[in-house]
Amino acid sequence: MLQIDNLHAFYGKSHVLHGVRFHVGAGEIVALLGRNGSGRSTTAKAIMGLVDAEGDIRYRGERITGLKPFEVAHRGIGYVPESRDIFPKLTVHQNLTLGIKGRGRGARWSYDDMYALFPRLKERQHTEAGVLSGGEQQMLTLCRSLMGDPDLIIIDEPTEGLAPKIVEQVADYLRALKGRGISVLLIEQKLTIALDIADRVLVMGHGSIVFDGTPQDLKANPYVRREWLEVG
């Protein structure tokens, strides 16, 4: 579904990604792991057309390198940034409505689906998003992306700073995506949730992919965990 080959990305003169190669198959959850500064978020932004990039990014066989972010979104790729980016003066329900305009379909997902995934959002549906807690804002951002009915969704650090109970709700959300055949590229710091949810795991270091395998393969490889993931 998504094929990345020889991807390079830049912030001004700073060369951040160095020949990144990987793929995400249909209905597959792929976790992209690595320490802070390894290039994970830059990879997501390069796919979405948010940073200067060179190389071959293909989605369903079509080359999308260099497209504008809205053009990438219209092709069926959802994006949940680490910064969340809710519309603070709009209600929860209005934020969800804006998500529908991404592709104009919305056949797979409804408001009721979103409120079933996160009942707290239903309770707060008429509340301005700016007064929600951090966990509630994360729920809203995840659901707003789904309202555009993407076939692939890129999620950057969805559990960062969340309480354990909310982290488990996010895990349930990811399982729901898999159950409906949606492909996921999950950028995550928490190794436990990534290994539990993912079909395949990528590890990034110094702007390149240094490991590509199953969660079981990573568990059995102490060198990769020690060299590229563990801190201290």
CYANA upper distance limits for C-alpha pairs under 8 A (distance plus 0.5 A):
  1 MET  CA     23 HIS  CA      7.96
  1 MET  CA     24 VAL  CA      6.47
  1 MET  CA     25 GLY  CA      5.54
  1 MET  CA     26 ALA  CA      6.01
  1 MET  CA     58 ARG  CA      8.42
  1 MET  CA     59 TYR  CA      6.12
  1 MET  CA     60 ARG  CA      5.36
  1 MET  CA     61 GLY  CA      7.85
  2 LEU  CA     23 HIS  CA      5.94
  2 LEU  CA     24 VAL  CA      5.58
  2 LEU  CA     25 GLY  CA      7.16
  2 LEU  CA     57 ILE  CA      7.94
  2 LEU  CA     58 ARG  CA      6.27
  2 LEU  CA     59 TYR  CA      5.13
  2 LEU  CA     60 ARG  CA      6.95
  2 LEU  CA     61 GLY  CA      8.44
  3 GLN  CA     21 ARG  CA      8.32
  3 GLN  CA     22 PHE  CA      6.78
  3 GLN  CA     23 HIS  CA      4.95
  3 GLN  CA     24 VAL  CA      7.16
  3 GLN  CA     56 ASP  CA      8.36
  3 GLN  CA     57 ILE  CA      6.44
  3 GLN  CA     58 ARG  CA      5.59
  3 GLN  CA     59 TYR  CA      6.96
  4 ILE  CA     20 VAL  CA      7.45
  4 ILE  CA     21 ARG  CA      5.59
  4 ILE  CA     22 PHE  CA      5.76
  4 ILE  CA     23 HIS  CA      6.41
  4 ILE  CA     55 GLY  CA      8.46
  4 ILE  CA     56 ASP  CA      6.42
  4 ILE  CA     57 ILE  CA      5.28
  4 ILE  CA     58 ARG  CA      6.98
  5 ASP  CA     19 GLY  CA      7.54
  5 ASP  CA     20 VAL  CA      6.71
  5 ASP  CA     21 ARG  CA      4.98
  5 ASP  CA     22 PHE  CA      7.27
  5 ASP  CA     55 GLY  CA      6.82
  5 ASP  CA     56 ASP  CA      5.61
  5 ASP  CA     57 ILE  CA      7.04
  6 ASN  CA     18 HIS  CA      7.94
  6 ASN  CA     19 GLY  CA      4.39
  6 ASN  CA     20 VAL  CA      5.69
  6 ASN  CA     21 ARG  CA      6.21
  6 ASN  CA     54 GLU  CA      8.44
  6 ASN  CA     55 GLY  CA      5.67
  6 ASN  CA     56 ASP  CA      6.92
  7 LEU  CA     17 LEU  CA      7.19
  7 LEU  CA     18 HIS  CA      7.09
  7 LEU  CA     19 GLY  CA      5.15
  7 LEU  CA     20 VAL  CA      5.24
  7 LEU  CA     21 ARG  CA      7.23
  7 LEU  CA     53 ALA  CA      7.47
  7 LEU  CA     54 GLU  CA      6.27
  7 LEU  CA     55 GLY  CA      4.89
  7 LEU  CA     56 ASP  CA      6.80
  7 LEU  CA     57 ILE  CA      7.96
  8 HIS  CA     15 HIS  CA      7.95
  8 HIS  CA     16 VAL  CA      7.67
  8 HIS  CA     17 LEU  CA      5.13
  8 HIS  CA     18 HIS  CA      5.55
  8 HIS  CA     19 GLY  CA      5.92
  8 HIS  CA     20 VAL  CA      7.31
  8 HIS  CA     53 ALA  CA      6.05
  8 HIS  CA     54 GLU  CA      5.60
  8 HIS  CA     55 GLY  CA      6.65
  9 ALA  CA     15 HIS  CA      6.68
  9 ALA  CA     16 VAL  CA      6.06
  9 ALA  CA     17 LEU  CA      5.38
  9 ALA  CA     18 HIS  CA      7.88
  9 ALA  CA     42 THR  CA      7.94
  9 ALA  CA     43 THR  CA      8.32
  9 ALA  CA     46 ALA  CA      7.18
  9 ALA  CA     51 VAL  CA      7.40
  9 ALA  CA     52 ASP  CA      6.17
  9 ALA  CA     53 ALA  CA      4.71
  9 ALA  CA     54 GLU  CA      6.79
 10 PHE  CA     14 SER  CA      5.94
 10 PHE  CA     15 HIS  CA      5.15
 10 PHE  CA     16 VAL  CA      5.95
 10 PHE  CA     17 LEU  CA      7.61
 10 PHE  CA     51 VAL  CA      7.41
 10 PHE  CA     52 ASP  CA      6.03
 10 PHE  CA     53 ALA  CA      6.90
 11 TYR  CA     15 HIS  CA      7.20
 11 TYR  CA     16 VAL  CA      7.64
 11 TYR  CA     51 VAL  CA      7.59
 11 TYR  CA     52 ASP  CA      7.51
 16 VAL  CA     39 GLY  CA      6.96
 16 VAL  CA     42 THR  CA      8.07
 16 VAL  CA    206 HIS  CA      8.34
 16 VAL  CA    207 GLY  CA      6.22
 17 LEU  CA     39 GLY  CA      6.84
 17 LEU  CA     42 THR  CA      8.07
 17 LEU  CA     43 THR  CA      7.87
 17 LEU  CA    206 HIS  CA      8.21
 17 LEU  CA    207 GLY  CA      4.76
 17 LEU  CA    208 SER  CA      6.88
 18 HIS  CA    207 GLY  CA      5.85
 18 HIS  CA    208 SER  CA      6.09
 19 GLY  CA     55 GLY  CA      8.29
 19 GLY  CA    207 GLY  CA      8.48
 19 GLY  CA    208 SER  CA      6.97
 20 VAL  CA    207 GLY  CA      7.72
 20 VAL  CA    208 SER  CA      5.70
 20 VAL  CA    209 ILE  CA      6.54
 21 ARG  CA    208 SER  CA      8.40
 21 ARG  CA    209 ILE  CA      7.36
 22 PHE  CA    209 ILE  CA      8.33
 24 VAL  CA     28 GLU  CA      6.90
 24 VAL  CA     29 ILE  CA      8.02
 24 VAL  CA     30 VAL  CA      7.00
 24 VAL  CA    183 SER  CA      7.67
 24 VAL  CA    184 VAL  CA      8.20
 24 VAL  CA    185 LEU  CA      7.72
 25 GLY  CA    183 SER  CA      7.42
 26 ALA  CA    181 GLY  CA      7.76
 26 ALA  CA    182 ILE  CA      7.67
 26 ALA  CA    183 SER  CA      6.12
 27 GLY  CA    178 LYS  CA      6.70
 27 GLY  CA    180 ARG  CA      8.50
 27 GLY  CA    181 GLY  CA      4.91
 27 GLY  CA    182 ILE  CA      5.43
 27 GLY  CA    183 SER  CA      4.85
 27 GLY  CA    184 VAL  CA      8.06
 28 GLU  CA    178 LYS  CA      7.69
 28 GLU  CA    181 GLY  CA      8.28
 28 GLU  CA    182 ILE  CA      7.81
 28 GLU  CA    183 SER  CA      5.35
 28 GLU  CA    184 VAL  CA      6.81
 28 GLU  CA    198 ALA  CA      8.32
 28 GLU  CA    199 ASP  CA      6.82
 28 GLU  CA    200 ARG  CA      8.44
 29 ILE  CA    178 LYS  CA      7.71
 29 ILE  CA    183 SER  CA      6.24
 29 ILE  CA    184 VAL  CA      5.08
 29 ILE  CA    185 LEU  CA      6.56
 29 ILE  CA    186 LEU  CA      7.60
 29 ILE  CA    197 ILE  CA      7.77
 29 ILE  CA    198 ALA  CA      5.45
 29 ILE  CA    199 ASP  CA      5.92
 29 ILE  CA    200 ARG  CA      7.26
 30 VAL  CA    184 VAL  CA      6.64
 30 VAL  CA    185 LEU  CA      5.53
 30 VAL  CA    186 LEU  CA      6.55
 30 VAL  CA    198 ALA  CA      5.93
 30 VAL  CA    199 ASP  CA      6.53
 30 VAL  CA    200 ARG  CA      5.45
 30 VAL  CA    201 VAL  CA      6.14
 30 VAL  CA    202 LEU  CA      7.68
 31 ALA  CA    185 LEU  CA      6.45
 31 ALA  CA    186 LEU  CA      5.10
 31 ALA  CA    187 ILE  CA      6.36
 31 ALA  CA    188 GLU  CA      7.41
 31 ALA  CA    194 ALA  CA      6.43
 31 ALA  CA    195 LEU  CA      8.46
 31 ALA  CA    198 ALA  CA      6.28
 31 ALA  CA    199 ASP  CA      8.50
 31 ALA  CA    200 ARG  CA      6.97
 31 ALA  CA    201 VAL  CA      5.33
 31 ALA  CA    202 LEU  CA      6.53
 32 LEU  CA     40 ARG  CA      7.25
 32 LEU  CA    185 LEU  CA      7.50
 32 LEU  CA    186 LEU  CA      6.42
 32 LEU  CA    187 ILE  CA      5.34
 32 LEU  CA    188 GLU  CA      7.14
 32 LEU  CA    201 VAL  CA      6.67
 32 LEU  CA    202 LEU  CA      5.30
 32 LEU  CA    203 VAL  CA      6.35
 32 LEU  CA    204 MET  CA      7.56
 33 LEU  CA     40 ARG  CA      7.75
 33 LEU  CA    187 ILE  CA      6.72
 33 LEU  CA    188 GLU  CA      6.47
 33 LEU  CA    189 GLN  CA      6.99
 33 LEU  CA    191 LEU  CA      8.30
 33 LEU  CA    201 VAL  CA      7.82
 33 LEU  CA    202 LEU  CA      6.53
 33 LEU  CA    203 VAL  CA      5.22
 33 LEU  CA    204 MET  CA      6.62
 33 LEU  CA    229 LEU  CA      8.03
 34 GLY  CA     38 SER  CA      6.45
 34 GLY  CA     40 ARG  CA      7.55
 34 GLY  CA    189 GLN  CA      7.77
 34 GLY  CA    203 VAL  CA      5.96
 34 GLY  CA    204 MET  CA      5.51
 34 GLY  CA    205 GLY  CA      6.76
 34 GLY  CA    228 TRP  CA      6.83
 34 GLY  CA    229 LEU  CA      6.01
 35 ARG  CA    189 GLN  CA      8.16
 35 ARG  CA    204 MET  CA      8.35
 35 ARG  CA    205 GLY  CA      7.88
 35 ARG  CA    228 TRP  CA      7.36
 35 ARG  CA    229 LEU  CA      6.27
 35 ARG  CA    230 GLU  CA      8.44
 37 GLY  CA    206 HIS  CA      8.20
 38 SER  CA    204 MET  CA      6.47
 38 SER  CA    205 GLY  CA      5.37
 38 SER  CA    206 HIS  CA      5.51
 38 SER  CA    207 GLY  CA      5.99
 38 SER  CA    208 SER  CA      8.47
 39 GLY  CA     43 THR  CA      6.65
 39 GLY  CA    204 MET  CA      7.48
 39 GLY  CA    205 GLY  CA      7.82
 39 GLY  CA    206 HIS  CA      7.40
 39 GLY  CA    207 GLY  CA      5.43
 39 GLY  CA    208 SER  CA      8.21
 40 ARG  CA     44 ALA  CA      7.21
 40 ARG  CA    187 ILE  CA      7.21
 40 ARG  CA    204 MET  CA      7.35
 40 ARG  CA    207 GLY  CA      8.34
 41 SER  CA     45 LYS  CA      6.78
 41 SER  CA    156 ASP  CA      7.21
 41 SER  CA    187 ILE  CA      7.87
 42 THR  CA     46 ALA  CA      6.48
 42 THR  CA     51 VAL  CA      8.01
 43 THR  CA     47 ILE  CA      6.84
 44 ALA  CA     48 MET  CA      6.87
 44 ALA  CA    154 ILE  CA      7.36
 44 ALA  CA    156 ASP  CA      8.16
 45 LYS  CA     49 GLY  CA      6.62
 45 LYS  CA     50 LEU  CA      5.40
 45 LYS  CA     51 VAL  CA      6.42
 46 ALA  CA     50 LEU  CA      6.28
 46 ALA  CA     51 VAL  CA      5.77
 46 ALA  CA     52 ASP  CA      7.38
 46 ALA  CA     53 ALA  CA      6.36
 47 ILE  CA     57 ILE  CA      7.35
 47 ILE  CA     65 THR  CA      7.81
 48 MET  CA     67 LEU  CA      8.47
 48 MET  CA     68 LYS  CA      8.03
 48 MET  CA     69 PRO  CA      5.78
 48 MET  CA     72 VAL  CA      6.59
 48 MET  CA     73 ALA  CA      8.17
 48 MET  CA     79 TYR  CA      8.18
 49 GLY  CA     53 ALA  CA      8.25
 49 GLY  CA     65 THR  CA      7.78
 49 GLY  CA     66 GLY  CA      6.57
 49 GLY  CA     67 LEU  CA      6.38
 49 GLY  CA     68 LYS  CA      5.90
 49 GLY  CA     69 PRO  CA      5.57
 49 GLY  CA     72 VAL  CA      7.89
 50 LEU  CA     68 LYS  CA      8.13
 50 LEU  CA     69 PRO  CA      6.99
 52 ASP  CA     66 GLY  CA      8.39
 53 ALA  CA     65 THR  CA      7.86
 53 ALA  CA     66 GLY  CA      7.64
 54 GLU  CA     65 THR  CA      7.69
 54 GLU  CA     66 GLY  CA      8.46
 55 GLY  CA     65 THR  CA      7.60
 56 ASP  CA     63 ARG  CA      7.27
 56 ASP  CA     64 ILE  CA      8.37
 56 ASP  CA     65 THR  CA      6.69
 57 ILE  CA     63 ARG  CA      6.20
 57 ILE  CA     64 ILE  CA      6.15
 57 ILE  CA     65 THR  CA      5.69
 58 ARG  CA     62 GLU  CA      5.60
 58 ARG  CA     63 ARG  CA      4.80
 58 ARG  CA     64 ILE  CA      6.13
 58 ARG  CA     65 THR  CA      7.86
 59 TYR  CA     63 ARG  CA      7.01
 59 TYR  CA     64 ILE  CA      7.27
 64 ILE  CA     72 VAL  CA      7.48
 67 LEU  CA     71 GLU  CA      6.54
 67 LEU  CA     72 VAL  CA      6.83
 68 LYS  CA     72 VAL  CA      6.93
 69 PRO  CA     73 ALA  CA      6.71
 70 PHE  CA     74 HIS  CA      6.58
 70 PHE  CA    102 GLY  CA      8.41
 71 GLU  CA     75 ARG  CA      7.05
 72 VAL  CA     76 GLY  CA      7.62
 72 VAL  CA     77 ILE  CA      6.80
 73 ALA  CA     77 ILE  CA      5.39
 73 ALA  CA     78 GLY  CA      6.49
 73 ALA  CA     79 TYR  CA      8.45
 73 ALA  CA    102 GLY  CA      7.03
 73 ALA  CA    103 ARG  CA      8.04
 73 ALA  CA    150 PRO  CA      8.48
 74 HIS  CA    102 GLY  CA      6.61
 74 HIS  CA    103 ARG  CA      5.88
 75 ARG  CA    103 ARG  CA      8.34
 76 GLY  CA    103 ARG  CA      7.69
 76 GLY  CA    149 ASP  CA      7.75
 76 GLY  CA    150 PRO  CA      5.00
 76 GLY  CA    151 ASP  CA      5.94
 76 GLY  CA    152 LEU  CA      7.03
 77 ILE  CA    150 PRO  CA      5.75
 77 ILE  CA    151 ASP  CA      6.77
 77 ILE  CA    152 LEU  CA      5.42
 77 ILE  CA    153 ILE  CA      6.07
 77 ILE  CA    154 ILE  CA      7.93
 78 GLY  CA    145 SER  CA      6.20
 78 GLY  CA    146 LEU  CA      7.75
 78 GLY  CA    148 GLY  CA      7.97
 78 GLY  CA    150 PRO  CA      5.87
 78 GLY  CA    151 ASP  CA      8.24
 78 GLY  CA    152 LEU  CA      6.66
 78 GLY  CA    153 ILE  CA      4.83
 78 GLY  CA    154 ILE  CA      6.57
 79 TYR  CA    145 SER  CA      7.07
 79 TYR  CA    153 ILE  CA      6.14
 79 TYR  CA    154 ILE  CA      5.27
 79 TYR  CA    155 ILE  CA      6.49
 80 VAL  CA     84 ARG  CA      7.07
 80 VAL  CA    141 THR  CA      7.02
 80 VAL  CA    142 LEU  CA      6.79
 80 VAL  CA    145 SER  CA      7.19
 80 VAL  CA    153 ILE  CA      8.09
 80 VAL  CA    154 ILE  CA      6.67
 80 VAL  CA    155 ILE  CA      5.22
 80 VAL  CA    156 ASP  CA      6.53
 80 VAL  CA    158 PRO  CA      8.42
 81 PRO  CA     85 ASP  CA      7.86
 81 PRO  CA    155 ILE  CA      6.98
 81 PRO  CA    156 ASP  CA      5.77
 81 PRO  CA    157 GLU  CA      8.29
 82 GLU  CA    155 ILE  CA      8.28
 82 GLU  CA    156 ASP  CA      5.52
 82 GLU  CA    157 GLU  CA      6.09
 82 GLU  CA    158 PRO  CA      7.32
 84 ARG  CA    137 GLN  CA      7.56
 84 ARG  CA    138 GLN  CA      6.75
 84 ARG  CA    141 THR  CA      6.31
 85 ASP  CA    141 THR  CA      7.86
 86 ILE  CA     95 ASN  CA      7.67
 86 ILE  CA    129 ALA  CA      7.38
 86 ILE  CA    130 GLY  CA      8.16
 86 ILE  CA    137 GLN  CA      7.48
 86 ILE  CA    140 LEU  CA      8.09
 86 ILE  CA    141 THR  CA      6.88
 87 PHE  CA     95 ASN  CA      6.99
 87 PHE  CA    129 ALA  CA      7.02
 87 PHE  CA    130 GLY  CA      7.65
 88 PRO  CA    128 GLU  CA      6.70
 88 PRO  CA    129 ALA  CA      5.17
 88 PRO  CA    130 GLY  CA      4.25
 88 PRO  CA    131 VAL  CA      7.94
 89 LYS  CA    128 GLU  CA      6.05
 89 LYS  CA    129 ALA  CA      6.93
 89 LYS  CA    130 GLY  CA      6.66
 90 LEU  CA     94 GLN  CA      6.30
 90 LEU  CA     95 ASN  CA      6.74
 90 LEU  CA    127 THR  CA      8.49
 90 LEU  CA    128 GLU  CA      5.72
 90 LEU  CA    129 ALA  CA      6.55
 90 LEU  CA    130 GLY  CA      8.37
 91 THR  CA     95 ASN  CA      6.69
 91 THR  CA    125 GLN  CA      6.93
 91 THR  CA    126 HIS  CA      5.81
 91 THR  CA    127 THR  CA      5.48
 91 THR  CA    128 GLU  CA      4.52
 91 THR  CA    129 ALA  CA      5.86
 92 VAL  CA     96 LEU  CA      6.92
 92 VAL  CA    121 LEU  CA      7.53
 92 VAL  CA    124 ARG  CA      7.19
 92 VAL  CA    125 GLN  CA      5.18
 92 VAL  CA    126 HIS  CA      6.59
 92 VAL  CA    127 THR  CA      6.55
 92 VAL  CA    128 GLU  CA      6.75
 92 VAL  CA    129 ALA  CA      5.98
 92 VAL  CA    140 LEU  CA      7.51
 93 HIS  CA     97 THR  CA      6.76
 93 HIS  CA    125 GLN  CA      5.58
 93 HIS  CA    126 HIS  CA      6.93
 94 GLN  CA     98 LEU  CA      6.86
 95 ASN  CA     99 GLY  CA      7.24
 95 ASN  CA    129 ALA  CA      8.28
 95 ASN  CA    140 LEU  CA      8.20
 95 ASN  CA    144 ARG  CA      7.09
 96 LEU  CA    100 ILE  CA      7.57
 96 LEU  CA    111 TYR  CA      8.07
 96 LEU  CA    140 LEU  CA      7.95
 96 LEU  CA    143 CYS  CA      7.45
 96 LEU  CA    144 ARG  CA      5.19
 96 LEU  CA    147 MET  CA      7.09
 97 THR  CA    101 LYS  CA      7.98
 97 THR  CA    144 ARG  CA      8.12
 97 THR  CA    147 MET  CA      8.00
 98 LEU  CA    102 GLY  CA      8.25
 98 LEU  CA    144 ARG  CA      7.93
 99 GLY  CA    144 ARG  CA      5.34
 99 GLY  CA    145 SER  CA      6.38
 99 GLY  CA    146 LEU  CA      7.85
 99 GLY  CA    147 MET  CA      5.56
 99 GLY  CA    148 GLY  CA      5.73
100 ILE  CA    104 GLY  CA      6.29
100 ILE  CA    105 ARG  CA      7.67
100 ILE  CA    106 GLY  CA      6.69
100 ILE  CA    144 ARG  CA      8.24
100 ILE  CA    147 MET  CA      5.35
100 ILE  CA    148 GLY  CA      4.96
100 ILE  CA    149 ASP  CA      8.09
101 LYS  CA    148 GLY  CA      6.88
102 GLY  CA    148 GLY  CA      5.35
103 ARG  CA    148 GLY  CA      5.87
103 ARG  CA    149 ASP  CA      7.48
103 ARG  CA    150 PRO  CA      8.47
104 GLY  CA    148 GLY  CA      7.29
105 ARG  CA    148 GLY  CA      7.43
105 ARG  CA    149 ASP  CA      7.12
106 GLY  CA    110 SER  CA      7.41
106 GLY  CA    147 MET  CA      6.32
106 GLY  CA    148 GLY  CA      6.31
106 GLY  CA    149 ASP  CA      5.60
107 ALA  CA    149 ASP  CA      7.57
108 ARG  CA    149 ASP  CA      6.93
109 TRP  CA    113 ASP  CA      6.49
109 TRP  CA    114 MET  CA      8.02
109 TRP  CA    146 LEU  CA      7.37
109 TRP  CA    147 MET  CA      6.54
109 TRP  CA    149 ASP  CA      7.17
110 SER  CA    114 MET  CA      7.09
110 SER  CA    147 MET  CA      7.47
111 TYR  CA    115 TYR  CA      6.76
111 TYR  CA    147 MET  CA      8.49
112 ASP  CA    116 ALA  CA      6.50
113 ASP  CA    117 LEU  CA      6.72
114 MET  CA    118 PHE  CA      6.75
114 MET  CA    121 LEU  CA      8.38
114 MET  CA    143 CYS  CA      6.41
115 TYR  CA    119 PRO  CA      5.48
115 TYR  CA    120 ARG  CA      7.93
115 TYR  CA    121 LEU  CA      6.38
115 TYR  CA    122 LYS  CA      5.54
117 LEU  CA    169 GLN  CA      8.36
117 LEU  CA    172 ASP  CA      8.33
117 LEU  CA    173 TYR  CA      7.02
118 PHE  CA    122 LYS  CA      7.82
118 PHE  CA    139 MET  CA      7.39
118 PHE  CA    169 GLN  CA      7.93
119 PRO  CA    123 GLU  CA      7.12
120 ARG  CA    124 ARG  CA      6.84
120 ARG  CA    136 GLU  CA      7.97
121 LEU  CA    125 GLN  CA      6.12
121 LEU  CA    136 GLU  CA      7.61
121 LEU  CA    139 MET  CA      8.08
121 LEU  CA    140 LEU  CA      7.67
127 THR  CA    131 VAL  CA      8.11
127 THR  CA    132 LEU  CA      8.43
128 GLU  CA    132 LEU  CA      7.92
129 ALA  CA    137 GLN  CA      7.41
132 LEU  CA    136 GLU  CA      6.15
132 LEU  CA    137 GLN  CA      6.41
133 SER  CA    137 GLN  CA      6.66
134 GLY  CA    138 GLN  CA      6.74
134 GLY  CA    162 LEU  CA      7.88
135 GLY  CA    139 MET  CA      6.83
135 GLY  CA    162 LEU  CA      6.27
135 GLY  CA    163 ALA  CA      8.11
135 GLY  CA    166 ILE  CA      7.10
136 GLU  CA    140 LEU  CA      6.71
137 GLN  CA    141 THR  CA      6.66
138 GLN  CA    142 LEU  CA      6.72
138 GLN  CA    158 PRO  CA      7.44
139 MET  CA    143 CYS  CA      6.74
139 MET  CA    170 VAL  CA      8.12
140 LEU  CA    144 ARG  CA      6.44
141 THR  CA    145 SER  CA      6.84
142 LEU  CA    146 LEU  CA      7.20
143 CYS  CA    147 MET  CA      6.96
144 ARG  CA    148 GLY  CA      7.83
145 SER  CA    149 ASP  CA      8.11
145 SER  CA    150 PRO  CA      8.13
145 SER  CA    153 ILE  CA      8.39
146 LEU  CA    150 PRO  CA      6.86
150 PRO  CA    182 ILE  CA      8.01
151 ASP  CA    181 GLY  CA      8.42
151 ASP  CA    182 ILE  CA      5.68
151 ASP  CA    183 SER  CA      6.75
152 LEU  CA    182 ILE  CA      6.23
152 LEU  CA    183 SER  CA      5.04
152 LEU  CA    184 VAL  CA      6.14
152 LEU  CA    185 LEU  CA      8.16
153 ILE  CA    182 ILE  CA      7.93
153 ILE  CA    183 SER  CA      6.87
153 ILE  CA    184 VAL  CA      5.50
153 ILE  CA    185 LEU  CA      6.88
154 ILE  CA    184 VAL  CA      6.37
154 ILE  CA    185 LEU  CA      5.24
154 ILE  CA    186 LEU  CA      6.58
154 ILE  CA    187 ILE  CA      8.25
155 ILE  CA    184 VAL  CA      7.89
155 ILE  CA    185 LEU  CA      6.81
155 ILE  CA    186 LEU  CA      5.55
155 ILE  CA    187 ILE  CA      6.54
156 ASP  CA    186 LEU  CA      6.84
156 ASP  CA    187 ILE  CA      5.24
156 ASP  CA    188 GLU  CA      7.18
157 GLU  CA    186 LEU  CA      8.04
157 GLU  CA    187 ILE  CA      5.92
157 GLU  CA    188 GLU  CA      5.27
157 GLU  CA    189 GLN  CA      7.25
158 PRO  CA    170 VAL  CA      7.83
158 PRO  CA    187 ILE  CA      8.41
158 PRO  CA    188 GLU  CA      7.61
159 THR  CA    166 ILE  CA      8.36
159 THR  CA    167 VAL  CA      6.07
159 THR  CA    170 VAL  CA      7.64
159 THR  CA    188 GLU  CA      8.05
159 THR  CA    190 LYS  CA      8.37
160 GLU  CA    189 GLN  CA      8.26
162 LEU  CA    166 ILE  CA      6.58
162 LEU  CA    167 VAL  CA      6.64
163 ALA  CA    167 VAL  CA      6.76
164 PRO  CA    168 GLU  CA      6.86
165 LYS  CA    169 GLN  CA      7.07
166 ILE  CA    170 VAL  CA      6.77
167 VAL  CA    171 ALA  CA      6.82
168 GLU  CA    172 ASP  CA      6.79
169 GLN  CA    173 TYR  CA      6.75
170 VAL  CA    174 LEU  CA      6.85
171 ALA  CA    175 ARG  CA      6.83
171 ALA  CA    193 ILE  CA      7.64
171 ALA  CA    197 ILE  CA      7.79
172 ASP  CA    176 ALA  CA      6.70
173 TYR  CA    177 LEU  CA      6.94
174 LEU  CA    178 LYS  CA      6.93
174 LEU  CA    197 ILE  CA      7.90
175 ARG  CA    179 GLY  CA      6.64
175 ARG  CA    197 ILE  CA      7.69
176 ALA  CA    180 ARG  CA      6.99
177 LEU  CA    181 GLY  CA      6.95
177 LEU  CA    182 ILE  CA      5.81
177 LEU  CA    183 SER  CA      8.07
177 LEU  CA    184 VAL  CA      8.38
178 LYS  CA    182 ILE  CA      6.05
178 LYS  CA    183 SER  CA      7.47
178 LYS  CA    184 VAL  CA      8.46
186 LEU  CA    194 ALA  CA      8.30
188 GLU  CA    194 ALA  CA      7.16
190 LYS  CA    194 ALA  CA      6.98
191 LEU  CA    195 LEU  CA      6.56
192 THR  CA    196 ASP  CA      6.67
193 ILE  CA    197 ILE  CA      6.55
194 ALA  CA    198 ALA  CA      6.13
194 ALA  CA    201 VAL  CA      8.38
195 LEU  CA    201 VAL  CA      8.10
195 LEU  CA    215 PRO  CA      5.71
196 ASP  CA    215 PRO  CA      8.35
198 ALA  CA    215 PRO  CA      7.59
199 ASP  CA    214 THR  CA      6.83
199 ASP  CA    215 PRO  CA      7.57
200 ARG  CA    212 ASP  CA      7.79
200 ARG  CA    213 GLY  CA      6.12
200 ARG  CA    214 THR  CA      4.94
200 ARG  CA    215 PRO  CA      6.59
201 VAL  CA    211 PHE  CA      8.22
201 VAL  CA    212 ASP  CA      6.32
201 VAL  CA    213 GLY  CA      5.97
201 VAL  CA    214 THR  CA      6.14
201 VAL  CA    215 PRO  CA      6.46
201 VAL  CA    218 LEU  CA      8.07
202 LEU  CA    209 ILE  CA      7.20
202 LEU  CA    210 VAL  CA      8.07
202 LEU  CA    211 PHE  CA      5.98
202 LEU  CA    212 ASP  CA      5.10
202 LEU  CA    213 GLY  CA      7.21
203 VAL  CA    209 ILE  CA      6.30
203 VAL  CA    210 VAL  CA      6.17
203 VAL  CA    211 PHE  CA      5.45
203 VAL  CA    212 ASP  CA      7.17
203 VAL  CA    228 TRP  CA      7.87
203 VAL  CA    229 LEU  CA      8.45
204 MET  CA    208 SER  CA      5.99
204 MET  CA    209 ILE  CA      4.98
204 MET  CA    210 VAL  CA      6.07
204 MET  CA    211 PHE  CA      7.66
204 MET  CA    228 TRP  CA      8.00
205 GLY  CA    209 ILE  CA      6.91
205 GLY  CA    210 VAL  CA      6.76
205 GLY  CA    228 TRP  CA      6.80
211 PHE  CA    224 VAL  CA      7.94
213 GLY  CA    217 ASP  CA      6.27
213 GLY  CA    218 LEU  CA      7.27
214 THR  CA    218 LEU  CA      7.00
215 PRO  CA    219 LYS  CA      6.72
216 GLN  CA    220 ALA  CA      6.74
217 ASP  CA    221 ASN  CA      6.85
218 LEU  CA    222 PRO  CA      8.08
218 LEU  CA    224 VAL  CA      7.85
218 LEU  CA    225 ARG  CA      7.80
221 ASN  CA    225 ARG  CA      7.20
222 PRO  CA    226 ARG  CA      6.44
223 TYR  CA    227 GLU  CA      6.35
224 VAL  CA    228 TRP  CA      6.17
224 VAL  CA    229 LEU  CA      7.69
225 ARG  CA    229 LEU  CA      5.40
225 ARG  CA    230 GLU  CA      6.40
226 ARG  CA    230 GLU  CA      5.61
226 ARG  CA    231 VAL  CA      8.45
